Amino acid sequence: MFTTPKKIARVCVINDLVTDHRVYKTCICLHELGYEVELIGRLLPGSLPIPGSWPFKTLRMRLLFKKGPLFYLFFQFRLFIALVLKKVDLLVANDLDTLLPAFVISKFKGCRLVYDSHEVFCEVPELQNSPAKKKIWEKLEAFLLPKLSTCITVNESIKQYFETKYGVPFHVVRNIPAPLTVDGTKNRNELGLPENQRIIILQGAGLNINRGVEELIKSMAFTQNITLLIIGSGDVWPVLPQLIKETRTENKIRLIQKIPKQTLWHYTRLADLGISIDKDTNLNYKWSLPNKVFDYIHAGIPILASRLTEIERLITHYNIGAFIDSHHPEHIAKRIEECLSNPDYQLWKSNLKKAETELTWEKEKNVLISCLKG
């Protein structure tokens, strides 16, 4: 008796796989659609191990270079080689830095290509001080995007940007977390957190420069009876221990490097306030709608945020938090204190239940599946 072989989907991303929950959810959807799935990314010195529960294959490429032009060139070559040698029926390219090899392979092998843009890539801070590099990426984007038939992005602002610029339709799939399976819940004592202090949290795998991390640390010098948790990773991480020492806030701040999402959830749900204070320094940040905002909502904790377009729209619509008006440390500290003592705090908590009910992965998943089916 003959069986029809499964169709094969290969999902491409430039990161180290484990902390990218959007890409993980894409792989799960493809698995549920009956595809044999392989997720291709890279291996970094600090990469977390691949969970044994993942129902799909992974390929982590070791690269000679870690950053700069040679890194991107070498990555494109390695990804092309990894794809050209394999059977594939559907390719999913995540962000512009994986699109060229995926596009070439899709034409060479006659397979479908789905493009998922997590941000306005050409407006990332790393390219703002390098006009030559930015121009190369812009030309590549202008060459490739008009040739694509299925494109996805993370919110309405970025969708409108791409559609206006390139005349290509985009679908919105927001970074709403999928329901987590967690064994039990941990209390503050079990996590080593103070019982008699209010806890605020800033989390994320992209805690980079101009995300407000440094100012948040400095603000803690002006607060009382508050513990700040900073959990994740990013290019600003190496400077944080020294900054904490300089501001003499060692007893107020705990740094926890990136941890699995199931472990992170225990910390998030115990916090009293979630922080998201990226700066409006470029279009990519201006229109961002970070995963952590939805994580805070689903953990039931009010949010203090900067007034970025998509975040402000969400918080205002549901009335689930407040905003800072500047990044001066004293102002941030004042707003933190005001939020935690705000008469509307319990109203925010109540409204979060409605937001959690309406902002579900199941709704976003239907859009994603439609795009993957073609």
C-alpha positions in Angstrom: 0.0 0.0 0.0 1.4 3.4 -1.1 1.1 6.5 1.1 1.4 10.0 -0.2 4.5 11.7 1.1 4.1 14.7 3.2 4.7 18.1 1.7 7.8 19.8 3.0 7.9 23.4 4.4 11.2 25.1 5.3 11.1 28.2 7.5 14.0 30.6 7.4 15.1 33.0 10.0 18.4 34.7 10.9 18.1 34.3 14.7 18.9 31.4 17.0 15.3 29.9 16.9 14.3 29.3 20.5 13.3 32.8 21.6 11.4 33.7 18.4 7.8 32.7 19.3 6.3 34.1 16.2 8.4 31.8 14.0 7.6 28.9 16.4 3.9 29.5 15.9 4.3 29.5 12.2 6.0 26.2 12.3 3.3 24.8 14.5 0.6 26.0 12.1 2.5 24.3 9.2 2.8 21.1 11.2 -1.0 21.2 11.9 -1.6 21.7 8.1 0.2 18.4 7.5 3.6 19.6 6.4 6.9 18.1 7.4 8.6 21.2 8.8 12.2 22.3 9.1 13.1 25.5 10.9 16.5 26.9 9.7 18.4 29.5 11.7 21.8 29.9 13.3 23.6 28.8 16.4 25.0 31.5 18.8 27.2 31.1 21.8 24.3 31.8 24.1 21.7 29.9 22.3 19.2 28.0 24.4 18.8 24.2 23.6 16.0 23.2 21.3 13.1 21.9 23.3 12.6 18.2 22.8 8.8 18.8 22.6 9.0 20.6 19.3 7.2 18.5 16.6 9.4 19.7 13.8 13.0 19.6 12.7 15.6 22.3 13.1 18.8 23.3 11.5 21.2 25.7 13.3 24.0 26.9 11.1 27.4 27.7 12.7 28.7 30.9 11.0 32.3 32.1 11.0 31.2 35.7 11.3 28.8 37.1 14.0 28.0 40.5 12.6 28.9 43.0 9.8 28.8 42.7 6.0 30.7 39.5 5.9 28.2 37.9 8.3 25.2 38.8 6.2 27.0 37.7 3.0 28.1 34.4 4.5 24.6 33.8 6.0 23.0 34.4 2.6 25.3 31.8 1.0 24.9 29.3 3.8 21.1 29.6 3.7 21.1 29.2 -0.1 23.2 26.0 0.1 21.0 24.6 2.9 17.9 25.1 0.7 19.3 24.1 -2.7 20.2 20.6 -1.5 16.7 19.9 0.0 13.2 19.1 -1.3 10.8 21.9 -0.5 7.1 22.6 -1.4 6.7 25.8 0.7 9.2 28.4 1.9 8.6 30.9 4.6 11.1 33.8 4.7 11.2 35.8 7.9 12.4 39.3 7.4 14.4 40.8 4.6 17.7 39.2 5.6 16.4 35.7 4.6 14.4 36.7 1.6 16.9 36.7 -1.3 18.1 33.0 -0.9 14.4 32.0 -0.3 13.2 33.9 -3.4 15.9 32.4 -5.7 15.2 28.9 -4.4 11.4 29.4 -4.9 12.0 30.3 -8.6 14.6 27.5 -9.1 12.4 24.8 -7.5 9.0 26.2 -8.4 7.7 26.2 -4.9 5.5 28.7 -3.0 7.1 31.5 -1.0 5.5 33.3 1.9 7.2 36.4 3.3 6.8 37.5 6.9 8.2 41.0 7.7 8.5 41.4 11.5 9.5 45.0 11.1 10.4 47.8 8.7 13.8 46.2 8.2 15.4 49.2 6.3 14.6 51.5 9.2 16.3 49.4 11.9 18.8 51.5 14.1 21.8 49.5 12.8 21.3 50.9 9.3 20.6 54.5 10.2 24.3 55.5 10.6 25.3 53.6 7.5 23.7 55.1 4.4 25.6 52.7 2.0 24.4 49.6 3.8 20.9 51.0 4.1 20.8 51.7 0.3 21.8 48.1 -0.5 19.0 46.7 1.6 16.5 49.2 0.2 17.4 48.3 -3.4 17.1 44.6 -2.5 13.7 45.2 -0.9 12.4 47.3 -3.9 13.6 44.5 -6.2 12.0 41.6 -4.4 8.8 42.7 -2.7 6.8 43.6 -5.9 7.5 40.1 -7.1 5.9 38.4 -4.1 2.3 37.1 -3.9 1.9 36.3 -0.2 3.2 38.8 2.4 2.5 39.1 6.1 3.5 41.7 8.8 2.8 42.4 12.4 0.5 45.4 12.5 -1.6 47.9 10.5 1.0 50.7 10.4 3.6 48.5 8.8 1.1 47.0 6.5 0.1 50.4 5.2 3.7 51.4 4.8 4.6 48.5 2.6 1.3 48.6 0.6 1.8 52.3 -0.1 5.5 52.0 -1.0 5.3 48.9 -3.1 1.7 48.3 -4.1 1.8 44.8 -2.7 -1.0 43.6 -0.4 0.0 42.5 3.1 -1.9 40.5 5.7 -1.6 41.4 9.5 -0.8 38.7 12.0 -0.1 40.2 15.4 2.4 38.8 17.9 -0.3 37.6 20.3 1.0 34.7 22.4 -0.4 31.2 22.0 -1.8 29.6 25.1 0.9 28.2 27.3 1.0 24.8 28.9 2.7 25.4 32.3 3.0 22.9 35.2 1.6 24.7 38.2 2.3 28.3 39.3 5.2 29.6 41.3 4.9 32.3 44.0 7.3 35.1 44.8 9.1 33.1 47.5 9.8 30.3 45.1 11.3 32.7 42.5 13.3 34.5 45.2 11.3 37.7 44.7 10.5 40.1 47.6 7.1 39.7 49.2 6.9 43.3 50.5 7.8 45.3 47.4 6.0 46.1 44.2 7.5 44.5 41.1 7.8 46.0 37.7 9.1 44.1 34.6 10.8 44.8 31.3 11.2 41.7 29.2 12.2 40.8 25.6 14.7 39.2 23.3 15.4 42.6 21.7 16.5 44.8 24.6 18.6 47.0 22.4 19.9 50.6 22.3 17.1 53.2 22.3 14.6 50.9 23.8 14.7 52.9 27.1 16.5 50.3 29.2 19.3 52.6 30.4 16.9 55.3 31.4 14.6 52.8 33.2 17.6 51.6 35.2 18.6 55.2 36.1 15.0 55.9 37.1 15.2 53.2 39.8 17.4 55.6 41.9 14.3 57.7 42.4 11.8 55.0 43.4 11.0 53.4 46.8 9.9 49.9 47.6 10.0 48.8 44.0 12.0 45.9 42.4 12.7 46.0 38.7 13.1 42.7 36.7 14.9 42.9 33.4 14.6 39.6 31.6 15.9 38.8 28.1 18.7 39.7 25.8 19.9 42.3 23.3 22.8 44.5 22.3 22.5 46.7 25.4 22.8 43.8 27.8 26.6 43.9 28.3 26.6 47.5 29.6 23.7 47.0 32.1 25.7 45.5 35.1 28.1 48.5 35.1 25.2 51.0 34.7 23.4 49.4 37.7 26.6 49.6 39.7 27.1 53.3 38.8 23.6 54.2 39.7 23.8 52.2 43.0 20.6 50.4 42.2 22.0 46.8 42.8 19.4 46.2 45.5 16.5 47.3 43.3 17.2 45.6 40.0 17.5 41.9 39.0 19.0 41.0 35.6 17.9 37.6 34.2 19.2 36.5 30.9 16.8 35.0 28.4 14.9 32.0 29.7 12.3 29.7 28.1 8.8 31.2 27.7 7.2 28.8 30.2 9.7 29.9 32.8 9.4 33.6 31.9 5.6 33.4 32.4 6.0 32.7 36.1 7.8 36.0 36.5 5.5 38.1 34.3 2.3 37.0 36.0 3.7 38.1 39.4 4.6 41.6 38.3 2.5 44.6 39.2 3.4 46.7 36.1 4.8 45.8 32.6 7.2 48.3 31.0 7.5 49.0 27.2 9.3 52.4 26.7 11.0 52.2 23.3 12.0 55.5 21.8 10.6 57.1 18.7 13.9 57.3 16.9 13.0 55.6 13.7 10.0 54.2 11.8 10.7 50.7 13.0 10.4 51.7 16.6 7.6 54.2 16.0 5.4 51.4 14.6 6.5 48.6 16.8 4.0 46.4 18.7 6.3 44.2 20.8 5.5 40.7 21.9 5.9 41.8 25.5 2.9 44.1 25.3 0.7 41.1 24.6 2.5 39.0 27.2 1.7 41.6 29.8 -1.9 41.7 28.7 -2.2 37.9 28.9 -0.5 37.9 32.3 -3.1 40.5 33.5 -0.6 43.3 34.4 -1.2 47.0 33.5 1.3 48.6 31.2 3.4 51.8 31.3 4.5 52.6 27.8 5.9 55.3 25.5 3.5 56.9 23.1 4.3 54.8 20.0 1.5 54.6 17.4 0.4 51.0 17.7 1.0 50.6 21.4 -0.8 53.8 22.3 -3.7 52.7 20.1 -4.0 49.4 22.0 -3.6 50.7 25.5 -6.0 53.6 24.9 -8.6 51.4 23.3 -8.8 48.9 26.2 -7.8 51.4 28.9 -5.2 49.1 30.4 -2.3 51.4 31.4 -0.6 54.8 31.0 2.2 56.5 29.2 5.5 58.4 29.8 6.0 61.7 28.1 9.8 61.8 28.2 12.7 59.5 28.9 14.1 61.5 31.7 14.8 59.1 34.6 13.0 61.2 37.2 9.9 61.4 35.0 9.9 57.6 34.4 10.2 57.0 38.1 7.3 59.4 38.8 5.1 57.7 36.2 5.9 54.3 37.7 4.9 55.5 41.2 1.7 57.1 39.8 0.7 54.0 37.9 1.1 51.8 40.9 -1.0 54.1 43.1 -3.4 55.2 40.4 -7.1 55.0 41.4 -7.7 53.4 38.0 -5.3 50.6 38.7 -8.0 48.1 39.5 -10.1 49.3 36.5 -7.0 48.6 34.3 -6.8 45.1 35.8 -10.5 44.5 35.1 -10.1 45.8 31.5 -7.2 43.5 30.9 -9.6 40.5 31.2 -11.6 41.8 28.3 -8.4 42.6 26.3 -7.2 39.0 26.9 -10.5 37.6 25.8 -10.5 39.6 22.5 -6.8 39.5 21.7 -6.3 35.8 21.1 -3.9 33.8 19.1 -6.8 31.7 17.6 -8.0 34.8 15.7 -4.5 35.6 14.4 -3.9 32.0 13.6 -6.8 31.9 11.2 -5.2 34.7 9.2 -1.9 33.0 9.2 -3.3 29.6 8.1 -5.1 31.3 5.3 -1.8 32.8 4.1 0.1 29.5 4.4 -2.6 27.6 2.5 -2.4 30.2 -0.4 
